Structure formats: structure tokens, C-alpha cells
Amino acid sequence: MFSACVKAMALSLMMLVSGCEREQRDFHTPPPSEPKGEHYQRDAYDVQQGKRLFAWMNCTGCHAHGGGGIGPALMDQQWIYGGKLQQVYSSIRDGRKNGMPAWKHRLTDQQIWQLAAYVRSMGRYVRKDVAPSRDDTLEIGKAESRRERSSPADGQRWP
């Protein structure tokens, strides 16, 4: 009798569970949001990494420090192939026919986005709290760590 009761309960539980339909979810569709790569120019770390890559990949050889040279200036509002983040990314990734090399085989997509975000920061197209500071070599005076310390005025203490 006990086993018949257990069997009946198990059968009713199986019927109950099989009657439930599982919810279908699509985990592969990205949520509707901002254009691809926009978050890189809102993150100070990514912009700083782009600055590091700009130096490492010798971008200063053609673009100087954003003021232009062999390559076009990156600080003005005149962009030959467009100044939006996605357009800058495309120029870096695929290169351009008049001398800009393609970097898609040397840099990852993330690094190219970081570099594009830094290039946009040169023209002040990113928030101030995200933009990296100028290099000490570009400042008029010596770096703060290289300046001589002056003695405090009489009666004052060092901070």
C-alpha cells in the first residue's frame, strides 16, 4: 500500500512537472544601447592605455603628438575620413590609402578601440575626467618631481 502511494505521488509529480513549459530566452542578442565601442571613450583607463599604445606603436612618428607632421593633425576639427569614434577605429584598423598602415594584424580590437579613444581625446572629444594629462616632456617647465624644492616662508611649515 505504501509503495502504491509513493508511485501515485511520483506519477502525479511527473505529470505536474511535464505540464510546465520552460520560458525561452535569447541570451545572444545584445541589448539595444549605444554604438559599438562608445564605452572606451568614457573610461579613463582605456584612454590612458590608448595613450600608451600611441607611444609604443610610434604614432608620434607621423602624427607628432597630435599636431600633425607627415600624417594629419589629430587635434583639430578637420578629419579626412571622419572624426567619430567608429570612423577613427576604422582608419586605425584598416588603414588608409595615403600612408596610414592597417593595424588589424598587429593590435587586438580592444587595443584599437583604446587607441581610437585616445586619438579622440587629443581633440578634446572626451570628458575632462577621462582625458589623460599631457606628458611631462610637453610641459613648459620641469616635471614636478624634477623641480627644486624651495624653502618655506618664515614661520611656515612644509605641507
KAWOBEL-V551196 format. One record per residue. N is the residue number from 1. PHI is phi in radians with two decimals (999 if undefined). Layout:
n=(N/N)
phi=(PHI/PHI)
//
This chain:
n=(1/2/3/4/5/6/7/8/9/10/11/12/13/14/15/16/17/18/19/20/21/22/23/24/25/26/27/28/29/30/31/32/33/34/35/36/37/38/39/40/41/42/43/44/45/46/47/48/49/50/51/52/53/54/55/56/57/58/59/60/61/62/63/64/65/66/67/68/69/70/71/72/73/74/75/76/77/78/79/80/81/82/83/84/85/86/87/88/89/90/91/92/93/94/95/96/97/98/99/100/101/102/103/104/105/106/107/108/109/110/111/112/113/114/115/116/117/118/119/120/121/122/123/124/125/126/127/128/129/130/131/132/133/134/135/136/137/138/139/140/141/142/143/144/145/146/147/148/149/150/151/152/153/154/155/156/157/158/159)
phi=(999/-1.11/-1.17/-1.16/-1.16/-1.14/-1.09/-1.15/-1.18/-1.13/-1.13/-1.19/-1.17/-1.15/-1.18/-1.13/-1.19/-1.23/-1.37/-1.39/-1.86/-1.33/-1.22/-1.67/-2.21/-1.85/-1.58/-1.73/-1.54/-1.20/-1.18/-1.15/-2.72/-1.25/-1.05/-1.02/1.52/-1.08/-1.18/-1.16/-1.52/-1.86/-2.00/-1.06/-1.11/-1.13/-1.14/-1.15/-1.10/-1.10/-1.10/-1.10/-1.15/-1.03/-1.31/-1.13/-1.57/1.01/-1.18/-1.16/-1.06/-1.84/-1.77/0.94/-1.81/1.82/-1.49/1.69/-2.98/-1.18/-1.61/-1.21/-1.18/-1.96/-1.79/-1.66/-1.73/-1.74/-1.96/-1.09/-1.91/1.74/-1.83/-1.25/-0.96/-1.15/-1.26/-1.14/-1.00/-1.11/-1.10/-1.25/-1.13/-1.68/1.32/-2.36/-1.18/-1.69/2.15/-1.34/-1.31/-1.47/-1.91/-1.12/-1.67/-1.98/-2.17/-1.35/-1.04/-1.07/-1.13/-1.16/-1.11/-1.09/-1.11/-1.11/-1.12/-1.14/-1.03/-1.16/-1.20/-1.11/-1.55/1.08/-1.68/-2.12/-1.09/-1.10/-1.30/-1.80/-1.10/-1.30/-1.38/-1.24/-1.18/-1.06/-1.21/-1.65/-1.37/-1.22/-1.61/-1.23/-1.08/-0.99/-1.27/-1.78/-1.35/-1.30/-1.48/-1.68/-1.34/-1.20/-1.10/-0.93/1.46/-1.84/-1.81/-1.16/-1.18)
//
